[in-house]
Amino acid sequence: MGPVFPKHSLNSLLANTVKNLRLKKNLSQEELASLAMVDRTYISGIERARRNITISTLERLIPHLASCPADFFKALCDIIDEQKASKASEATHEDTKLAIKS
């Protein structure tokens, strides 16, 4: 069985999830940082996957990003599903290009 996250690390997936949900809530990095009582540069680092987010920080962020932890992790799973679909589409496109060349 292949890796669960073939294209991106879990840290990168968390980064994308935090950023996507923050933007959906129309929050700036500064506003989210203030609500979660962390530094804005920490939020920036999380969103660029330059910082490893801790569980305790995640617990402080989730209430401001999603209605419950399950919704946060559903958003993360949605990102994984989008990446899988994109990868499958890319593979199909490559197969089509190969068939045309043949």
N, C-alpha and C positions, 0 to 999 in steps of 0.2 A: 504494500500500500504506500502511495506517495505521501509527501508532506501535506499537512492540512493547509498551509499558507505558502503555496509554491512561488508566488510572485512577490509577496511582501512579508515582512516580519510582523509579529503580533504588535510590536511597538509602533510600526508604521500604520497598521490597521486602527489601533487606538488613536493615533494622531489624526487620521482622516475622520474618524468618528467624532472626536471632540470638535474639530474644526467645522464639519458639516452641521452638527447639531447647534453649535454656537451661532453659525450664520443663519440657520433656520429660526433661531430665537431673536435674531437681529441684535445680538450682543457684540460689542467690541471686545477685543482681548482684555482691555483695561477694565471694562465693566464685569466680565466674567471673573477676572482676577480679584476684583474687589468683593464680589459676592462670595467667592470661595475662600477669600482671605489668603491669597497667594500673590506673589509678585507677577506683574504683567510679563516680564521676560521669561518667567517659568512657563506661562501659558504659551508664549511664542515657541519656546523650546520643545514643549510637548507637541504642539501642532506641526512642527517641522521634524518630529521624531529624533530630535537631538538630545532630549531628556527622557530618562526612563521614569514613567509615571508610577508613583507608589499607590498601593491600595488605599491608603488613608487620604491621599490627594484625590483619587478617583471618587471616593466617598463624599468628598467636599464638592466636587464638580457636578456629579450626576444630578443632584436635586435642581440645579440651575439649567441643565441641558435636556432632561427627560423627566417624565412624570414618575418613573420608578426605574430601578436598576434593570429590570427586564426589558424595558423600552430602549434603554441605552444599548444593551447587548443585542437586541433585535436590530438596531441601526447598524451595529458592527457586523452582524451576520448579513445584512442587506448589502453592505460594501463587499463582503466576501463573495456573495452571489453575483453581484455586478461584475467583479473581476473574473469569476469563472465564466460568465456569459461572454465577456469581452474576449477572453482567451479562446473560447470555443469558436467565436466568430472569426477571430484572427486565423485560427487553424483552418476553418472552412474556406476563408479567403485565399490562404496559401495553397490549399488543395485545388481550388479553382484555377489559380494561376499556373500550377503545375500541369493540370489537365489541358489548359489552353496551349501551353508550350509543346505538349506531346503530339 
